[in-house]
Amino acid sequence: MKIRVGTATEQNKQPEPPERKPNEDRVISAISASEVIVAVMDGIPVLRDQSGAYPQRENGALAAQIAAEEIVEFLERQGLPNADALRWAFNWANEQIKDRNERLNTYKKEPPQWLATVGAALWANEESERNFFGYIDDPLAFLMAPDGTIELITEDQHIPSEGHFWEAHKEEMRAQDPAGNATFRAHQDVHVRNRISAKCWCGELFRGWGALTGEEAAMSFVSVQTILTPPGTRIVITTDAFEAIGAGNAKERRAEDYRDALVATRKMNPQAAAQEMIRLIRMSEQRKRCKSDDAGLAVVDFEN
């Protein structure tokens, strides 16, 4: 079996004075004689400074780059793909982000400027139809089977948290800018992110969401699974910008809501499909008049 990979990433198109947010999506792949490793990471924006600019040294782009590189390099040093080593790769990336946060002293800064990222990784061997996929938080990954079946193999870990905030605190949610609202972000950092039992400022409890921040609790949110990849399978891994393509409500992800874009690109080679999906994201953002987001994705084909 031959594994082919296509990747694409693009900075958001949103004009934000005095400068546009940097591209905080990173996609890195490594292809050896028999193995393929792919990491798709989405950095979490830090807060803007008083002039409205993003810090150049301490931002989500750096966290995403660290995590993508470290996951790929860690797995390259391992043997055959397996679930335990994939989980340890996420743990290793989390430790490297912790090290960088400590060196930059970001844990003690106010407002919060933690380096943090979420994302996914695929580790596959051409000689096996059983391969391994892992993720944390809200990336999307689709398994397209040879018979045309499409399965969404990720769950949005933000749903319990956002479900509460949108129901109980609609005005705060409408007003909040993830890179501008210090009060909301400070609460998320301390009481929601990497907290199995999270707590809102109103006192309600719910499940939090995970991110690679260097906190040990992040590993409680890393999900690793075995996936079946017979010849004819395609895997699409993407950051949450892909939600713009969905036909449904972004608060409830269903594979069917993304079928049109996935089927339309199915016969393209992986690289062409990845680039076309970026174009479809931008078209959907314009049509829906939603805020443009950084986009990053990988398309992986398992062929005879």
C-alpha positions as CSV (number, residue, x, y, z in Angstrom):
1,M,0.0,0.0,0.0
2,K,1.2,3.5,-0.8
3,I,0.4,6.5,1.4
4,R,0.3,10.0,-0.3
5,V,0.0,13.3,1.6
6,G,-1.0,16.8,0.6
7,T,-0.9,19.8,3.0
8,A,-1.9,23.4,2.9
9,T,-2.1,26.3,5.3
10,E,-3.1,30.0,4.9
11,Q,-3.3,33.1,7.1
12,N,-6.7,34.5,7.8
13,K,-8.1,37.2,5.5
14,Q,-9.6,39.3,8.3
15,P,-8.3,42.9,8.4
16,E,-7.6,43.7,12.0
17,P,-6.0,47.0,12.9
18,P,-3.2,47.8,13.4
19,E,-2.1,44.4,11.9
20,R,-3.7,41.1,10.9
21,K,-3.3,38.2,13.3
22,P,-0.4,36.0,12.3
23,N,-1.1,32.5,10.8
24,E,-1.3,30.3,13.9
25,D,-1.9,27.1,12.0
26,R,1.0,24.8,11.4
27,V,1.0,21.6,9.3
28,I,4.1,19.4,9.2
29,S,4.5,15.9,7.6
30,A,7.3,13.4,7.5
31,I,7.4,10.6,4.9
32,S,9.9,7.8,5.2
33,A,10.3,4.5,3.2
34,S,7.3,3.0,4.9
35,E,5.8,5.5,7.4
36,V,3.9,8.8,7.3
37,I,3.6,11.2,10.2
38,V,1.3,14.3,9.9
39,A,0.7,16.9,12.6
40,V,-1.9,19.7,12.2
41,M,-1.8,22.2,15.0
42,D,-3.9,25.4,15.7
43,G,-2.3,27.9,18.0
44,I,-4.4,29.8,20.5
45,P,-4.2,33.6,20.1
46,V,-2.6,35.5,22.9
47,L,-4.1,38.8,24.0
48,R,-3.2,41.9,22.0
49,D,-1.1,44.6,23.6
50,Q,-2.4,48.2,24.3
51,S,-1.7,49.2,20.7
52,G,-3.8,46.4,19.4
53,A,-0.9,44.3,18.1
54,Y,0.0,40.7,18.8
55,P,3.2,39.9,20.6
56,Q,5.8,38.7,18.0
57,R,7.7,36.3,20.3
58,E,4.9,35.0,22.5
59,N,1.9,33.9,20.3
60,G,-0.1,30.9,19.2
61,A,2.0,30.5,16.0
62,L,5.1,29.7,18.1
63,A,3.1,27.1,20.2
64,A,1.7,25.4,17.1
65,Q,5.2,25.3,15.5
66,I,6.7,23.8,18.6
67,A,4.0,21.1,19.0
68,A,4.0,20.1,15.3
69,E,7.8,19.8,15.1
70,E,8.1,18.0,18.4
71,I,5.3,15.5,17.7
72,V,6.8,14.6,14.3
73,E,10.4,14.4,15.5
74,F,9.4,12.3,18.5
75,L,7.5,9.8,16.4
76,E,10.4,9.6,13.9
77,R,12.5,8.2,16.7
78,Q,10.1,5.4,17.6
79,G,9.5,2.0,16.1
80,L,6.3,0.8,14.4
81,P,3.2,3.0,14.9
82,N,1.4,2.3,18.1
83,A,-1.1,4.1,20.4
84,D,1.2,4.5,23.4
85,A,4.0,6.2,21.6
86,L,1.5,8.6,19.9
87,R,0.2,9.6,23.3
88,W,3.8,10.1,24.5
89,A,4.4,12.3,21.5
90,F,1.7,14.7,22.6
91,N,3.1,14.5,26.1
92,W,6.6,15.4,24.8
93,A,5.2,18.3,22.8
94,N,3.3,19.5,26.0
95,E,6.6,19.4,27.9
96,Q,8.4,21.4,25.3
97,I,5.7,24.1,25.4
98,K,6.0,24.1,29.2
99,D,9.7,24.7,28.9
100,R,9.3,27.6,26.5
101,N,6.5,29.1,28.7
102,E,8.8,28.9,31.7
103,R,11.7,30.5,29.9
104,L,9.5,33.3,28.6
105,N,7.9,33.6,32.1
106,T,4.5,33.7,30.5
107,Y,2.8,31.8,33.3
108,K,3.1,34.8,35.5
109,K,2.1,37.5,33.1
110,E,-1.1,39.5,33.3
111,P,-3.1,39.6,31.1
112,P,-2.5,35.9,30.1
113,Q,0.1,35.3,27.4
114,W,0.5,31.6,27.7
115,L,1.8,29.7,24.7
116,A,-0.9,27.2,23.9
117,T,-2.1,25.1,21.0
118,V,-4.5,22.4,20.0
119,G,-4.5,19.9,17.1
120,A,-4.1,16.4,15.8
121,A,-1.6,13.9,14.5
122,L,-1.7,10.8,12.3
123,W,0.9,8.0,12.4
124,A,0.6,5.4,9.7
125,N,2.6,2.5,8.2
126,E,2.3,1.4,4.5
127,E,2.4,-2.2,5.5
128,S,-0.6,-2.0,7.9
129,E,-4.3,-1.3,7.6
130,R,-4.4,-0.5,11.3
131,N,-3.0,2.9,12.0
132,F,-3.2,5.6,14.8
133,F,-4.7,9.0,15.2
134,G,-4.7,11.4,18.2
135,Y,-6.0,14.9,18.9
136,I,-6.8,17.4,21.6
137,D,-9.7,19.9,21.6
138,D,-11.4,21.0,18.4
139,P,-9.6,19.9,15.2
140,L,-11.8,18.1,12.7
141,A,-10.8,14.8,11.1
142,F,-12.7,12.7,8.6
143,L,-12.2,9.1,7.6
144,M,-13.5,8.5,4.0
145,A,-13.9,4.8,3.5
146,P,-13.5,3.0,0.2
147,D,-17.3,2.5,0.0
148,G,-17.9,6.3,0.2
149,T,-18.8,6.3,3.9
150,I,-17.7,9.4,5.7
151,E,-17.0,9.3,9.5
152,L,-16.1,12.3,11.7
153,I,-13.4,10.8,14.0
154,T,-13.1,13.8,16.4
155,E,-15.4,15.4,18.9
156,D,-15.3,19.1,19.7
157,Q,-14.2,19.3,23.3
158,H,-15.4,22.9,23.5
159,I,-19.1,21.9,23.2
160,P,-19.8,21.5,27.0
161,S,-18.1,24.8,27.8
162,E,-19.5,26.8,24.9
163,G,-23.0,25.3,25.4
164,H,-23.1,26.7,28.9
165,F,-21.6,30.1,28.0
166,W,-23.9,30.6,25.0
167,E,-26.9,29.6,27.0
168,A,-26.2,31.5,30.2
169,H,-24.0,34.4,29.1
170,K,-25.0,35.3,25.5
171,E,-24.1,38.9,25.8
172,E,-20.6,38.2,27.1
173,M,-20.0,35.7,24.4
174,R,-21.2,38.1,21.6
175,A,-18.9,40.8,22.9
176,Q,-15.8,38.7,23.7
177,D,-12.8,38.6,21.3
178,P,-10.6,35.7,22.1
179,A,-7.5,37.9,21.6
180,G,-8.9,41.0,23.2
181,N,-11.1,40.2,26.2
182,A,-8.7,39.8,29.1
183,T,-11.5,39.0,31.7
184,F,-13.0,36.2,29.7
185,R,-9.6,34.7,28.8
186,A,-8.3,34.9,32.4
187,H,-11.3,32.9,33.5
188,Q,-10.8,30.3,30.7
189,D,-7.1,29.9,31.6
190,V,-7.7,29.3,35.3
191,H,-11.1,27.6,35.5
192,V,-11.9,26.0,32.2
193,R,-8.9,25.0,30.1
194,N,-7.5,21.6,31.0
195,R,-10.1,21.2,33.8
196,I,-12.2,18.0,33.7
197,S,-14.5,19.7,36.2
198,A,-14.6,23.3,35.0
199,K,-16.4,26.1,36.7
200,C,-18.1,29.2,35.3
201,W,-18.0,32.5,37.2
202,C,-21.7,32.0,37.8
203,G,-20.9,28.8,39.7
204,E,-22.2,26.2,37.2
205,L,-20.0,23.2,36.7
206,F,-19.3,21.5,33.3
207,R,-16.5,19.7,31.5
208,G,-13.7,21.9,30.3
209,W,-11.6,21.6,27.2
210,G,-7.9,20.8,26.6
211,A,-4.9,22.5,25.1
212,L,-1.1,21.9,25.1
213,T,0.0,24.5,27.5
214,G,2.6,22.6,29.6
215,E,0.0,21.8,32.2
216,E,0.0,18.0,33.2
217,A,-3.8,18.0,33.1
218,A,-3.7,18.6,29.3
219,M,-3.0,14.9,28.8
220,S,-6.4,14.1,30.2
221,F,-7.9,15.6,27.0
222,V,-5.6,13.8,24.5
223,S,-7.6,11.2,22.7
224,V,-5.8,8.4,20.8
225,Q,-7.5,5.8,18.6
226,T,-6.8,3.0,16.2
227,I,-8.2,3.6,12.7
228,L,-8.7,1.2,9.9
229,T,-7.2,2.3,6.6
230,P,-7.6,-0.2,3.8
231,P,-6.6,0.8,0.3
232,G,-9.0,3.5,-1.0
233,T,-9.2,5.3,2.4
234,R,-8.8,9.0,2.6
235,I,-8.1,10.9,5.9
236,V,-8.7,14.7,6.0
237,I,-7.4,16.5,9.1
238,T,-8.1,20.2,9.5
239,T,-8.2,23.0,12.0
240,D,-11.5,24.5,13.0
241,A,-11.6,27.0,10.1
242,F,-13.1,24.1,8.2
243,E,-16.4,24.7,10.1
244,A,-17.1,27.5,7.6
245,I,-17.7,24.8,5.0
246,G,-20.2,22.9,7.2
247,A,-23.9,23.0,6.2
248,G,-25.1,22.7,9.8
249,N,-24.6,24.5,13.1
250,A,-21.0,24.7,14.1
251,K,-22.0,24.0,17.7
252,E,-23.0,20.5,16.6
253,R,-20.7,18.8,14.2
254,R,-21.9,16.1,11.9
255,A,-20.0,14.4,9.1
256,E,-22.9,14.8,6.8
257,D,-22.7,18.6,7.0
258,Y,-19.3,18.5,5.3
259,R,-20.1,15.9,2.7
260,D,-20.3,18.2,-0.3
261,A,-16.8,19.6,0.1
262,L,-15.3,16.2,0.9
263,V,-17.0,14.5,-2.0
264,A,-16.2,17.3,-4.5
265,T,-12.5,16.9,-3.8
266,R,-12.4,13.1,-3.5
267,K,-11.0,12.5,-7.0
268,M,-8.3,15.1,-6.7
269,N,-4.8,14.1,-5.6
270,P,-4.1,15.0,-2.0
271,Q,-2.2,18.2,-2.6
272,A,-4.8,19.5,-5.1
273,A,-7.6,18.6,-2.6
274,A,-5.9,20.4,0.3
275,Q,-5.5,23.6,-1.7
276,E,-9.0,23.4,-3.0
277,M,-10.4,23.0,0.5
278,I,-8.6,26.2,1.5
279,R,-10.3,27.9,-1.4
280,L,-13.7,26.5,-0.3
281,I,-13.1,27.7,3.2
282,R,-12.6,31.3,2.0
283,M,-15.6,31.2,-0.3
284,S,-17.8,30.0,2.6
285,E,-16.5,32.7,4.9
286,Q,-17.4,35.3,2.4
287,R,-20.8,33.8,1.7
288,K,-21.7,33.4,5.3
289,R,-20.0,36.7,6.3
290,C,-18.2,35.1,9.2
291,K,-14.9,36.1,10.6
292,S,-12.0,34.7,8.6
293,D,-9.8,32.2,10.4
294,D,-6.3,30.8,9.8
295,A,-6.7,27.5,7.9
296,G,-4.5,24.4,8.0
297,L,-5.2,20.9,6.8
298,A,-3.7,17.6,5.5
299,V,-5.2,15.1,3.1
300,V,-3.8,11.6,3.3
301,D,-4.6,8.8,0.8
302,F,-4.0,5.1,1.3
303,E,-3.6,3.6,-2.2
304,N,-3.0,0.2,-3.7
